Amino acid sequence: MRGHYAQAVAGYRALVGRPPTVDGRIAVLSGLFGALLLQGEINEAEQFARAIAPQCRGVSEYVHSMFVLRLALLLGRRERLEDAARLLGYGTRWHERTGWRLDDEDRRFLNETEGLLAEKLPAARRAALNLEGKSLSEDGVLALVPRPTR
């Protein structure tokens, strides 16, 4: 594995299957998903997103937000900009409601996605999509996960 995130990818791969709770497992899988994405392994990251998504039902909002912030960056990199903007709204609503700060890793995904969107979508449109995303249901979020291409 090449690049700056190779060690993170390897570390997360070693943890897969170890956490005894669903939240722990999804947190590890989301970490691997994010490390692959930052490593530039977009296709493998997308496969992980598809594999993780069905397991995200019913996990804590904090863990769900971890997955969603990474998914937003994936969609942004796939030029699904409006869906990415919606996911940022959904992904940050728990933090806004509880006052819980984003950790450095989650903040990185948020900032990178916001930067990508700022280059390509007008601020008013981003704000409207972000607000729309705050009202998405769990099913609405999972419907945005990329489908396999034929």
C-alpha positions in Angstrom: 0.0 0.0 0.0 1.4 3.4 -1.0 1.1 6.8 0.4 0.8 8.7 3.7 -2.3 6.8 5.0 -0.9 3.2 4.4 -0.2 2.8 8.1 -3.7 3.9 9.1 -5.2 1.5 6.5 -3.1 -1.3 7.8 -4.0 -0.5 11.4 -7.7 -0.4 10.8 -7.5 -3.6 8.7 -5.9 -5.3 11.8 -8.9 -4.1 14.0 -11.7 -5.4 11.7 -13.6 -8.1 13.5 -12.2 -7.3 17.0 -14.7 -4.8 18.5 -17.4 -6.7 20.5 -20.1 -4.0 19.9 -21.9 -3.0 16.7 -20.9 0.6 17.4 -17.2 -0.4 17.8 -17.3 -2.4 14.6 -18.9 0.4 12.6 -16.4 2.9 14.1 -13.5 0.7 13.0 -15.0 0.1 9.5 -15.7 3.8 9.1 -12.1 4.5 10.1 -10.8 2.1 7.4 -13.3 3.6 4.9 -11.9 7.1 5.7 -8.3 6.0 5.5 -8.8 4.4 2.2 -10.5 7.5 0.9 -7.7 9.8 2.1 -5.2 7.3 0.6 -6.8 7.9 -2.8 -8.3 4.3 -3.0 -11.6 5.7 -4.1 -13.0 2.5 -5.6 -12.1 0.4 -2.6 -13.5 3.1 -0.3 -16.7 3.1 -2.2 -17.0 -0.7 -1.9 -16.5 -0.3 1.9 -19.2 2.3 2.0 -21.6 -0.1 0.4 -20.6 -2.9 2.8 -20.9 -0.7 5.9 -24.1 1.1 5.1 -26.6 -1.8 5.9 -24.8 -2.3 9.3 -25.3 1.3 10.2 -29.0 0.9 11.1 -29.5 1.5 14.7 -26.0 2.5 15.7 -25.5 5.5 17.9 -25.8 8.9 16.3 -22.2 9.6 17.0 -20.9 6.5 15.2 -23.5 7.1 12.4 -22.1 10.7 12.0 -18.6 9.3 11.6 -19.7 7.2 8.6 -21.8 10.0 7.1 -19.0 12.6 7.2 -16.7 10.1 5.3 -19.5 9.3 2.9 -20.0 13.0 2.2 -16.4 13.3 1.1 -16.7 10.2 -1.1 -19.8 11.7 -2.8 -18.0 15.0 -3.3 -15.1 13.3 -4.9 -17.5 11.5 -7.2 -19.0 14.8 -8.2 -22.3 14.1 -6.4 -22.0 17.6 -4.8 -25.6 18.2 -3.8 -25.8 14.8 -2.0 -22.5 15.6 -0.3 -23.8 18.9 0.9 -26.9 17.2 2.3 -24.8 14.6 4.1 -22.8 17.4 5.8 -26.0 18.7 7.2 -27.0 15.3 8.5 -23.5 14.4 9.7 -23.2 17.5 11.9 -26.7 17.7 13.3 -26.0 15.4 16.3 -22.9 17.5 17.2 -24.9 20.7 17.0 -27.7 19.3 19.1 -25.5 17.9 21.8 -22.7 20.4 21.8 -20.2 17.5 21.3 -17.2 18.7 19.4 -16.1 17.0 16.2 -12.8 15.2 16.8 -9.8 16.1 14.6 -10.4 13.2 12.2 -14.1 14.0 11.7 -13.3 17.7 11.4 -10.8 16.8 8.6 -13.5 15.1 6.6 -15.9 18.0 7.2 -13.3 20.6 6.2 -12.2 18.8 3.1 -15.7 18.2 1.9 -16.7 21.8 2.6 -13.6 23.0 0.7 -14.5 20.9 -2.3 -18.1 22.1 -2.2 -17.1 25.7 -1.8 -15.2 25.5 -5.1 -18.2 24.2 -7.0 -21.5 25.2 -5.4 -22.7 28.7 -4.5 -22.8 29.4 -0.8 -26.6 29.9 -0.7 -27.2 26.5 -2.5 -24.8 24.8 -0.1 -26.6 26.2 2.9 -30.0 25.2 1.5 -28.8 21.6 0.9 -27.1 21.5 4.3 -30.4 22.5 5.9 -32.3 19.9 3.8 -29.8 17.2 5.0 -30.5 18.0 8.6 -34.0 16.5 8.1 -33.0 13.4 6.3 -34.0 10.1 7.8 -31.6 7.2 8.4 -33.1 5.5 5.3 -32.7 8.8 3.3 -29.0 8.8 4.2 -28.5 5.1 3.3 -30.2 5.7 -0.1 -27.4 8.1 -1.0 -24.7 5.4 -0.7 -23.3 4.7 -4.2 -24.8 1.8 -6.0 -22.5 -0.7 -7.9 -21.9 0.2 -11.5 -22.5 -2.4 -14.1 
